[in-house]
Amino acid sequence: MAEGFGVDPDRYDRTRPHYPDELVNRIISTSPGRAVLDVGCGTGIVARQFRDAGCTVLGVEPDARMAAFARSTGIDVEVSTLEEWSSDGRLFDVVVAGMTWHWVDPVAGSAKVASVLRPGGRVAVFWHAFEMPAAVAAALADAFAQVLPDAPVKMGTTQGVALYQPGLDKALDGFRSEGGFADFDQWRFDWDRVYTKDEWLDQIPTQGTMTSLPAEKLDQILSTVGAAIDELGGSFTMKYSTVAATAVRSG
């Protein structure tokens, strides 16, 4: 599944939501400087937000296709997993990971972060939790169950904050186990976005196991979900909560 997100980086970058400015500003304002390492930077969505806020950003990304797209937008990227990446002595004020820390070994990843953060530097790993209208969620769940009944990840199930709490806890446990961090905290930012039918159907192929579906099966899912959105008038409001696990490098 992890290797599927780079199949269509243009679509991924076009459709995936950005992060609240409040999150970006809070991370920057509570860090000692503006040198940022973006773990699993993908197409550079997070990296560009920090760059546009006045930071110098280096991305680390294991998928060469995603890295190439990020470079095309002006982001400096090195192709590697975090665990295998070498900092070559470079230090950073901030380490971030948007929708990617669940692909990182929490113990080895925390050790690497501790080795590259300056004293007082902040690590923040964050995810978008979302809740779609019940009719849209049910249509997605039903269509996905018909197309891929044995898939390990179920689409259309509840996507609220509760789904991500185990990941947040695991991230914080990893930081604690490293022993080089303090000031452990969890942040939450709630916001809404209105999607037209076309906008949401454009994003669906970038999600999880959808990236590897044959065209005819994907079309079946898109048709079913599209019909549900039409019943709602052709658009809907998505309830988002961006949640972060964060800690500070102790001196």
Backbone as CSV, one residue per row, in Angstrom:
resi,resn,N_x,N_y,N_z,CA_x,CA_y,CA_z,C_x,C_y,C_z
1,MET,0.827,-1.205,0.000,0.000,0.000,0.000,0.865,1.260,0.000
2,ALA,1.941,1.236,0.794,2.812,2.406,0.888,3.408,2.780,-0.460
3,GLU,3.641,1.788,-1.307,4.253,2.049,-2.611,3.243,2.544,-3.638
4,GLY,1.955,2.558,-3.284,0.929,2.932,-4.245,0.684,4.418,-4.372
5,PHE,1.092,5.204,-3.375,0.752,6.619,-3.391,1.469,7.393,-4.492
6,GLY,2.591,6.852,-4.994,3.329,7.538,-6.043,2.872,7.210,-7.447
7,VAL,1.797,6.418,-7.571,1.301,6.041,-8.893,0.882,7.275,-9.687
8,ASP,0.240,8.213,-9.045,-0.236,9.434,-9.702,0.038,10.627,-8.797
9,PRO,1.293,11.076,-8.741,1.619,12.169,-7.815,0.903,13.466,-8.132
10,ASP,0.601,13.711,-9.414,-0.124,14.942,-9.766,-1.496,14.962,-9.108
11,ARG,-2.222,13.840,-9.198,-3.539,13.771,-8.580,-3.429,13.874,-7.058
12,TYR,-2.448,13.181,-6.488,-2.251,13.211,-5.043,-2.056,14.652,-4.567
13,ASP,-1.180,15.381,-5.235,-0.882,16.739,-4.812,-2.072,17.665,-5.035
14,ARG,-2.820,17.413,-6.093,-3.966,18.258,-6.429,-5.122,18.086,-5.457
15,THR,-5.314,16.862,-4.954,-6.542,16.570,-4.212,-6.376,16.459,-2.705
16,ARG,-5.178,16.135,-2.232,-5.015,15.939,-0.795,-5.076,17.281,-0.057
17,PRO,-5.774,17.327,1.076,-5.946,18.599,1.779,-4.648,19.085,2.421
18,HIS,-4.534,20.406,2.496,-3.417,21.017,3.191,-3.702,21.033,4.693
19,TYR,-2.771,21.565,5.450,-2.859,21.539,6.907,-3.210,22.927,7.436
20,PRO,-3.873,23.002,8.585,-4.287,24.304,9.115,-3.087,25.223,9.349
21,ASP,-3.245,26.477,8.981,-2.184,27.449,9.242,-1.871,27.530,10.726
22,GLU,-2.887,27.316,11.560,-2.678,27.369,13.011,-1.675,26.310,13.470
23,LEU,-1.720,25.146,12.845,-0.767,24.092,13.183,0.643,24.504,12.781
24,VAL,0.797,24.945,11.551,2.118,25.345,11.057,2.689,26.465,11.918
25,ASN,1.883,27.474,12.198,2.359,28.620,12.972,2.705,28.229,14.405
26,ARG,1.946,27.320,14.981,2.238,26.907,16.360,3.549,26.137,16.432
27,ILE,3.794,25.283,15.448,5.058,24.537,15.420,6.233,25.499,15.294
28,ILE,6.131,26.446,14.368,7.236,27.380,14.140,7.468,28.265,15.354
29,SER,6.386,28.767,15.930,6.523,29.727,17.031,7.053,29.083,18.305
30,THR,6.996,27.758,18.404,7.481,27.075,19.603,8.772,26.305,19.329
31,SER,9.472,26.689,18.278,10.738,26.048,17.908,11.855,27.076,17.927
32,PRO,13.108,26.630,18.093,14.211,27.585,18.233,14.660,28.234,16.931
33,GLY,14.240,27.696,15.788,14.647,28.247,14.503,13.742,27.739,13.403
34,ARG,14.188,27.896,12.155,13.313,27.595,11.022,13.927,26.611,10.034
35,ALA,14.813,25.777,10.506,15.350,24.695,9.676,14.484,23.463,9.915
36,VAL,13.776,23.007,8.874,12.749,21.967,9.012,13.144,20.724,8.223
37,LEU,12.972,19.562,8.858,13.078,18.272,8.187,11.681,17.698,8.074
38,ASP,11.255,17.380,6.838,9.923,16.831,6.579,10.061,15.345,6.257
39,VAL,9.566,14.502,7.141,9.704,13.047,7.020,8.574,12.492,6.162
40,GLY,8.937,11.791,5.092,7.927,11.282,4.174,7.217,12.425,3.493
41,CYS,7.978,13.307,2.875,7.421,14.579,2.383,6.468,14.395,1.212
42,GLY,6.451,13.215,0.567,5.530,13.004,-0.541,5.734,14.010,-1.647
43,THR,4.649,14.624,-2.087,4.734,15.612,-3.166,5.114,16.999,-2.660
44,GLY,5.283,17.142,-1.350,5.738,18.418,-0.800,4.640,19.302,-0.243
45,ILE,3.469,18.740,0.042,2.368,19.559,0.549,2.753,20.240,1.861
46,VAL,3.232,19.458,2.827,3.653,20.026,4.120,4.860,20.932,3.926
47,ALA,5.831,20.447,3.150,7.072,21.200,2.961,6.815,22.593,2.392
48,ARG,5.913,22.700,1.426,5.638,24.002,0.825,4.954,24.939,1.818
49,GLN,4.100,24.376,2.685,3.465,25.231,3.679,4.496,25.822,4.641
50,PHE,5.471,25.015,5.061,6.513,25.535,5.944,7.462,26.470,5.192
51,ARG,7.759,26.153,3.945,8.596,27.057,3.145,7.914,28.408,2.988
52,ASP,6.622,28.393,2.682,5.900,29.647,2.478,5.759,30.437,3.775
53,ALA,5.948,29.762,4.919,5.910,30.454,6.213,7.292,30.951,6.624
54,GLY,8.273,30.830,5.726,9.599,31.382,5.984,10.646,30.403,6.445
55,CYS,10.373,29.102,6.303,11.318,28.084,6.752,12.165,27.564,5.602
56,THR,13.328,27.016,5.954,14.154,26.250,5.021,13.841,24.782,5.253
57,VAL,13.429,24.060,4.201,12.895,22.719,4.369,13.690,21.702,3.553
58,LEU,14.014,20.588,4.198,14.567,19.428,3.511,13.585,18.288,3.673
59,GLY,13.226,17.643,2.570,12.339,16.496,2.622,13.106,15.195,2.526
60,VAL,12.620,14.182,3.218,13.114,12.811,3.085,11.925,11.976,2.637
61,GLU,12.069,11.282,1.489,10.930,10.580,0.896,11.404,9.294,0.219
62,PRO,10.850,8.124,0.589,11.314,6.867,0.013,10.851,6.614,-1.416
63,ASP,9.789,7.276,-1.875,9.250,7.049,-3.218,9.850,8.074,-4.178
64,ALA,10.656,7.610,-5.126,11.343,8.513,-6.046,10.364,9.315,-6.896
65,ARG,9.198,8.745,-7.186,8.215,9.462,-8.003,7.644,10.657,-7.253
66,MET,7.334,10.440,-5.986,6.832,11.542,-5.167,7.924,12.597,-4.953
67,ALA,9.150,12.123,-4.721,10.261,13.043,-4.510,10.483,13.918,-5.730
68,ALA,10.379,13.329,-6.931,10.572,14.097,-8.160,9.522,15.194,-8.287
69,PHE,8.285,14.872,-7.918,7.247,15.897,-7.973,7.563,17.020,-6.995
70,ALA,7.939,16.673,-5.771,8.254,17.706,-4.773,9.395,18.596,-5.261
71,ARG,10.412,17.988,-5.857,11.521,18.798,-6.387,11.042,19.765,-7.462
72,SER,10.053,19.337,-8.257,9.544,20.205,-9.319,8.851,21.439,-8.772
73,THR,8.483,21.409,-7.487,7.849,22.561,-6.845,8.854,23.366,-6.025
74,GLY,10.134,23.022,-6.144,11.180,23.784,-5.474,11.612,23.269,-4.123
75,ILE,11.178,22.058,-3.757,11.553,21.485,-2.468,12.791,20.605,-2.635
76,ASP,13.745,20.752,-1.744,14.949,19.915,-1.712,14.595,18.588,-1.057
77,VAL,14.792,17.469,-1.771,14.369,16.163,-1.272,15.492,15.148,-1.453
78,GLU,15.675,14.301,-0.436,16.594,13.169,-0.526,15.774,11.888,-0.443
79,VAL,16.046,10.942,-1.358,15.250,9.720,-1.462,15.782,8.676,-0.492
80,SER,14.992,8.375,0.527,15.372,7.401,1.551,14.227,7.250,2.527
81,THR,14.205,6.126,3.240,13.382,6.054,4.439,14.090,6.831,5.540
82,LEU,13.351,7.242,6.549,13.977,7.957,7.662,14.989,7.066,8.362
83,GLU,14.628,5.786,8.544,15.491,4.878,9.294,16.852,4.704,8.622
84,GLU,16.890,4.732,7.277,18.136,4.509,6.541,18.824,5.800,6.121
85,TRP,18.178,6.921,6.319,18.709,8.208,5.875,19.866,8.658,6.754
86,SER,20.874,9.277,6.128,22.023,9.821,6.863,21.951,11.338,6.864
87,SER,22.018,11.914,8.042,21.954,13.377,8.150,23.274,14.044,7.813
88,ASP,24.375,13.269,7.805,25.707,13.826,7.539,26.018,15.008,8.450
89,GLY,25.569,14.911,9.675,25.886,15.935,10.670,24.965,17.131,10.674
90,ARG,24.008,17.160,9.773,23.093,18.307,9.733,22.118,18.267,10.911
91,LEU,21.799,19.438,11.441,20.858,19.562,12.546,19.669,20.427,12.126
92,PHE,18.546,20.211,12.782,17.308,20.900,12.427,16.632,21.428,13.680
93,ASP,15.807,22.458,13.468,15.026,23.031,14.559,13.666,22.365,14.697
94,VAL,13.198,21.784,13.602,11.866,21.191,13.557,11.932,19.910,12.736
95,VAL,11.259,18.863,13.201,11.021,17.661,12.395,9.520,17.441,12.353
96,VAL,8.975,17.336,11.145,7.541,17.134,10.993,7.285,15.899,10.132
97,ALA,6.088,15.351,10.273,5.651,14.233,9.436,4.132,14.336,9.302
98,GLY,3.656,14.624,8.099,2.233,14.753,7.844,1.668,13.511,7.175
99,MET,0.836,12.776,7.887,0.191,11.558,7.371,1.202,10.479,6.994
100,THR,2.364,10.446,7.669,3.408,9.486,7.276,4.043,8.741,8.441
101,TRP,3.871,9.193,9.672,4.631,8.590,10.775,4.244,7.130,11.007
102,HIS,3.040,6.726,10.585,2.633,5.325,10.749,3.430,4.392,9.847
103,TRP,4.178,4.936,8.883,5.060,4.112,8.042,6.463,4.020,8.638
104,VAL,6.717,4.722,9.737,8.046,4.787,10.351,8.073,3.907,11.591
105,ASP,9.169,3.167,11.787,9.350,2.429,13.038,9.425,3.445,14.176
106,PRO,8.519,3.383,15.162,8.441,4.446,16.159,9.677,4.551,17.048
107,VAL,10.388,3.431,17.255,11.582,3.469,18.102,12.784,3.956,17.300
108,ALA,13.048,3.319,16.158,14.177,3.738,15.324,13.965,5.152,14.801
109,GLY,12.706,5.476,14.445,12.428,6.817,13.960,12.653,7.874,15.020
110,SER,12.236,7.585,16.247,12.439,8.544,17.340,13.924,8.752,17.618
111,ALA,14.707,7.668,17.538,16.153,7.796,17.746,16.784,8.674,16.677
112,LYS,16.339,8.501,15.409,16.896,9.327,14.339,16.507,10.779,14.513
113,VAL,15.262,11.026,14.887,14.820,12.401,15.112,15.628,13.045,16.238
114,ALA,15.832,12.306,17.324,16.601,12.852,18.438,18.024,13.206,18.021
115,SER,18.563,12.452,17.063,19.952,12.686,16.641,20.104,13.914,15.750
116,VAL,18.991,14.408,15.164,19.112,15.531,14.231,18.454,16.802,14.740
117,LEU,17.774,16.732,15.887,17.135,17.923,16.441,18.087,18.666,17.373
118,ARG,18.139,19.976,17.226,18.878,20.792,18.174,18.166,20.780,19.527
119,PRO,18.886,21.037,20.615,18.215,21.173,21.911,17.121,22.226,21.829
120,GLY,15.956,21.885,22.323,14.817,22.785,22.223,14.035,22.635,20.939
121,GLY,14.550,21.823,19.991,13.855,21.599,18.735,12.597,20.771,18.936
122,ARG,11.634,20.964,18.055,10.336,20.298,18.203,10.124,19.263,17.113
123,VAL,9.592,18.101,17.517,9.083,17.112,16.577,7.562,17.140,16.667
124,ALA,6.911,17.127,15.506,5.450,17.100,15.463,5.022,16.182,14.324
125,VAL,4.282,15.142,14.653,3.767,14.212,13.647,2.247,14.310,13.689
126,PHE,1.618,14.405,12.527,0.200,14.749,12.519,-0.552,14.049,11.392
127,TRP,-1.866,13.951,11.609,-2.760,13.276,10.681,-4.054,14.072,10.539
128,HIS,-4.719,13.888,9.390,-6.074,14.385,9.201,-7.055,13.281,9.586
129,ALA,-7.833,13.486,10.621,-8.984,12.631,10.905,-10.196,13.298,10.261
130,PHE,-11.077,12.504,9.668,-12.221,13.127,9.002,-13.473,12.279,9.170
131,GLU,-14.588,12.966,9.113,-15.895,12.321,9.197,-16.757,12.830,8.046
132,MET,-17.059,11.939,7.104,-17.908,12.302,5.975,-19.373,12.051,6.331
133,PRO,-20.301,12.652,5.612,-21.720,12.383,5.879,-22.022,10.888,5.830
134,ALA,-22.982,10.460,6.635,-23.269,9.029,6.759,-23.619,8.390,5.424
135,ALA,-24.351,9.097,4.578,-24.756,8.522,3.299,-23.555,8.277,2.398
136,VAL,-22.597,9.194,2.406,-21.401,9.040,1.580,-20.516,7.926,2.134
137,ALA,-20.371,7.886,3.450,-19.563,6.833,4.075,-20.153,5.459,3.811
138,ALA,-21.476,5.345,3.911,-22.116,4.052,3.688,-21.954,3.589,2.247
139,ALA,-22.094,4.518,1.308,-21.932,4.162,-0.108,-20.513,3.700,-0.388
140,LEU,-19.528,4.392,0.187,-18.134,4.003,-0.010,-17.857,2.641,0.618
141,ALA,-18.373,2.422,1.815,-18.155,1.143,2.505,-18.787,-0.008,1.734
142,ASP,-20.003,0.192,1.264,-20.695,-0.875,0.536,-19.985,-1.204,-0.772
143,ALA,-19.614,-0.167,-1.520,-18.951,-0.395,-2.803,-17.590,-1.050,-2.606
144,PHE,-16.858,-0.610,-1.604,-15.531,-1.169,-1.357,-15.637,-2.621,-0.913
145,ALA,-16.630,-2.933,-0.091,-16.817,-4.307,0.378,-17.149,-5.246,-0.777
146,GLN,-17.892,-4.752,-1.757,-18.218,-5.576,-2.916,-17.013,-5.807,-3.812
147,VAL,-16.199,-4.773,-3.971,-15.056,-4.851,-4.879,-13.879,-5.585,-4.242
148,LEU,-13.604,-5.289,-2.965,-12.469,-5.896,-2.266,-12.924,-6.401,-0.890
149,PRO,-13.676,-7.465,-0.843,-14.222,-7.934,0.445,-13.163,-8.387,1.431
150,ASP,-11.974,-8.776,0.957,-10.939,-9.290,1.853,-9.827,-8.275,2.118
151,ALA,-10.038,-7.031,1.758,-8.996,-6.019,1.944,-8.698,-5.819,3.424
152,PRO,-7.413,-5.655,3.806,-7.061,-5.468,5.220,-7.501,-4.125,5.778
153,VAL,-7.717,-3.139,4.895,-8.172,-1.821,5.318,-9.566,-1.595,4.753
154,LYS,-10.503,-1.247,5.596,-11.877,-1.032,5.173,-12.121,0.452,4.923
155,MET,-12.586,0.779,3.735,-12.896,2.164,3.411,-14.329,2.481,3.803
156,GLY,-14.545,3.743,4.190,-15.885,4.182,4.517,-16.270,3.988,5.970
157,THR,-15.415,3.331,6.754,-15.678,3.207,8.188,-15.385,4.543,8.862
158,THR,-15.719,4.647,10.136,-15.513,5.910,10.833,-14.066,6.367,10.739
159,GLN,-13.885,7.626,10.403,-12.539,8.173,10.246,-12.284,9.306,11.246
160,GLY,-13.002,9.311,12.339,-12.845,10.364,13.321,-11.542,10.242,14.093
161,VAL,-11.384,11.137,15.074,-10.148,11.201,15.853,-9.850,9.869,16.527
162,ALA,-10.890,9.144,16.935,-10.676,7.873,17.632,-9.863,6.897,16.800
163,LEU,-9.992,6.958,15.475,-9.244,6.060,14.610,-7.746,6.317,14.700
164,TYR,-7.368,7.568,14.949,-5.961,7.945,14.951,-5.349,7.984,16.347
165,GLN,-6.182,7.850,17.390,-5.634,7.926,18.744,-4.573,6.865,19.014
166,PRO,-4.751,5.606,18.577,-3.665,4.634,18.796,-2.349,5.060,18.150
167,GLY,-2.414,5.674,16.964,-1.192,6.145,16.321,-0.547,7.293,17.068
168,LEU,-1.368,8.192,17.583,-0.844,9.288,18.392,-0.166,8.754,19.646
169,ASP,-0.822,7.805,20.313,-0.242,7.212,21.524,1.067,6.492,21.213
170,LYS,1.085,5.771,20.091,2.290,5.029,19.713,3.448,5.975,19.414
171,ALA,3.133,7.090,18.753,4.174,8.077,18.466,4.747,8.659,19.748
172,LEU,3.873,9.044,20.676,4.343,9.616,21.938,5.117,8.589,22.759
173,ASP,4.683,7.333,22.727,5.425,6.283,23.429,6.820,6.126,22.836
174,GLY,6.927,6.246,21.506,8.235,6.159,20.869,9.155,7.291,21.294
175,PHE,8.614,8.502,21.372,9.426,9.636,21.817,9.864,9.445,23.267
176,ARG,8.951,8.956,24.102,9.302,8.741,25.512,10.377,7.666,25.659
177,SER,10.267,6.605,24.869,11.221,5.506,24.994,12.623,5.922,24.591
178,GLU,12.741,6.913,23.731,14.056,7.365,23.297,14.811,8.029,24.447
179,GLY,14.094,8.728,25.303,14.734,9.340,26.460,15.323,10.703,26.208
180,GLY,15.264,11.192,24.974,15.853,12.494,24.664,14.835,13.585,24.465
181,PHE,13.586,13.335,24.894,12.519,14.300,24.662,11.807,14.659,25.959
182,ALA,11.130,15.803,25.918,10.316,16.263,27.043,9.112,17.009,26.473
183,ASP,8.268,17.524,27.365,7.110,18.347,26.971,6.212,17.631,25.961
184,PHE,5.843,16.408,26.249,4.981,15.622,25.362,3.574,16.216,25.368
185,ASP,2.986,16.296,24.181,1.671,16.922,24.101,0.921,16.396,22.879
186,GLN,-0.381,16.635,22.885,-1.231,16.289,21.751,-2.071,17.510,21.406
187,TRP,-2.086,17.885,20.140,-2.825,19.056,19.682,-3.945,18.622,18.744
188,ARG,-4.966,19.470,18.640,-6.088,19.187,17.737,-6.594,20.492,17.131
189,PHE,-6.851,20.459,15.835,-7.371,21.614,15.120,-8.561,21.155,14.286
190,ASP,-9.744,21.694,14.551,-10.965,21.316,13.846,-11.264,22.319,12.734
191,TRP,-11.684,21.801,11.598,-12.014,22.668,10.466,-12.917,21.913,9.494
192,ASP,-13.542,22.641,8.583,-14.458,22.057,7.611,-13.970,22.361,6.198
193,ARG,-14.365,21.485,5.275,-14.148,21.759,3.858,-15.344,21.242,3.073
194,VAL,-15.825,22.050,2.147,-16.910,21.640,1.259,-16.300,21.009,0.007
195,TYR,-16.751,19.788,-0.323,-16.325,19.086,-1.528,-17.477,19.008,-2.522
196,THR,-17.215,19.346,-3.771,-18.155,18.989,-4.822,-17.984,17.502,-5.125
197,LYS,-18.932,16.942,-5.853,-18.818,15.530,-6.214,-17.522,15.281,-6.980
198,ASP,-17.233,16.114,-7.960,-16.034,15.892,-8.772,-14.768,15.979,-7.941
199,GLU,-14.721,16.907,-6.980,-13.525,17.048,-6.138,-13.302,15.810,-5.288
200,TRP,-14.380,15.258,-4.701,-14.199,14.090,-3.845,-13.874,12.843,-4.658
201,LEU,-14.526,12.668,-5.800,-14.227,11.511,-6.641,-12.807,11.589,-7.191
202,ASP,-12.283,12.789,-7.327,-10.900,12.955,-7.784,-9.916,12.501,-6.717
203,GLN,-10.291,12.647,-5.429,-9.379,12.268,-4.350,-9.427,10.772,-4.035
204,ILE,-10.563,10.142,-4.213,-10.718,8.746,-3.804,-9.610,7.838,-4.349
205,PRO,-9.197,7.971,-5.615,-8.161,7.056,-6.125,-6.806,7.191,-5.433
206,THR,-6.604,8.224,-4.623,-5.331,8.395,-3.926,-5.330,7.732,-2.556
207,GLN,-6.444,7.118,-2.154,-6.583,6.616,-0.801,-6.255,5.120,-0.704
208,GLY,-5.320,4.792,0.185,-5.039,3.411,0.562,-4.975,2.439,-0.600
209,THR,-5.716,1.349,-0.484,-5.688,0.302,-1.508,-6.365,0.718,-2.800
210,MET,-6.995,1.869,-2.842,-7.598,2.346,-4.089,-6.551,2.542,-5.181
211,THR,-5.314,2.826,-4.788,-4.290,3.148,-5.781,-3.951,1.962,-6.680
212,SER,-4.259,0.747,-6.252,-3.902,-0.442,-7.035,-5.110,-1.148,-7.647
213,LEU,-6.284,-0.536,-7.545,-7.480,-1.172,-8.087,-7.492,-1.148,-9.612
214,PRO,-7.955,-2.215,-10.259,-8.200,-2.167,-11.702,-9.233,-1.090,-12.021
215,ALA,-9.146,-0.542,-13.217,-9.990,0.600,-13.582,-11.475,0.294,-13.440
216,GLU,-11.891,-0.918,-13.832,-13.318,-1.219,-13.792,-13.840,-1.291,-12.355
217,LYS,-13.015,-1.759,-11.418,-13.440,-1.812,-10.026,-13.461,-0.420,-9.408
218,LEU,-12.468,0.389,-9.751,-12.464,1.762,-9.254,-13.674,2.517,-9.783
219,ASP,-14.000,2.331,-11.058,-15.166,3.005,-11.635,-16.452,2.608,-10.916
220,GLN,-16.540,1.354,-10.482,-17.724,0.897,-9.755,-17.868,1.655,-8.440
221,ILE,-16.751,1.834,-7.736,-16.782,2.565,-6.472,-17.133,4.036,-6.709
222,LEU,-16.507,4.646,-7.698,-16.753,6.060,-7.970,-18.206,6.297,-8.373
223,SER,-18.782,5.383,-9.143,-20.172,5.536,-9.556,-21.113,5.475,-8.361
224,THR,-20.871,4.526,-7.454,-21.736,4.376,-6.292,-21.636,5.583,-5.361
225,VAL,-20.408,6.025,-5.090,-20.216,7.175,-4.208,-20.753,8.445,-4.861
226,GLY,-20.531,8.582,-6.169,-21.031,9.756,-6.877,-22.541,9.874,-6.799
227,ALA,-23.228,8.735,-6.903,-24.693,8.747,-6.803,-25.140,9.208,-5.422
228,ALA,-24.429,8.783,-4.383,-24.778,9.207,-3.024,-24.595,10.711,-2.852
229,ILE,-23.535,11.254,-3.443,-23.305,12.703,-3.344,-24.365,13.464,-4.136
230,ASP,-24.764,12.933,-5.275,-25.849,13.560,-6.044,-27.116,13.655,-5.201
231,GLU,-27.385,12.621,-4.399,-28.569,12.631,-3.542,-28.498,13.740,-2.497
232,LEU,-27.280,14.180,-2.179,-27.099,15.266,-1.211,-27.077,16.637,-1.879
233,GLY,-27.281,16.660,-3.187,-27.294,17.928,-3.906,-26.025,18.221,-4.674
234,GLY,-25.112,17.235,-4.749,-23.908,17.400,-5.556,-22.693,17.870,-4.795
235,SER,-22.821,18.052,-3.485,-21.670,18.455,-2.672,-21.942,18.070,-1.224
236,PHE,-20.909,18.144,-0.388,-21.085,17.855,1.039,-19.970,18.530,1.819
237,THR,-20.176,18.652,3.134,-19.175,19.244,4.020,-18.457,18.137,4.774
238,MET,-17.142,18.125,4.655,-16.318,17.175,5.397,-15.872,17.820,6.706
239,LYS,-16.038,17.089,7.789,-15.573,17.542,9.092,-14.160,16.993,9.319
240,TYR,-13.177,17.867,9.384,-11.797,17.472,9.596,-11.343,17.829,11.014
241,SER,-10.484,16.985,11.565,-9.717,17.293,12.773,-8.278,16.916,12.497
242,THR,-7.382,17.890,12.460,-5.966,17.611,12.295,-5.371,17.434,13.684
243,VAL,-4.829,16.233,13.946,-4.345,15.896,15.281,-2.834,15.658,15.223
244,ALA,-2.140,16.115,16.238,-0.679,16.042,16.257,-0.170,15.484,17.575
245,ALA,0.885,14.679,17.480,1.657,14.259,18.650,2.980,15.010,18.585
246,THR,3.385,15.636,19.666,4.551,16.500,19.616,5.378,16.398,20.899
247,ALA,6.660,16.680,20.755,7.579,16.677,21.892,8.741,17.603,21.579
248,VAL,9.498,17.946,22.603,10.629,18.861,22.458,11.920,18.126,22.824
249,ARG,12.959,18.347,22.020,14.262,17.738,22.279,14.844,18.347,23.544
250,SER,15.123,17.513,24.522,15.664,18.017,25.789,17.142,18.356,25.617
251,GLY,17.607,19.278,26.455,18.980,19.761,26.326,19.975,18.812,26.914
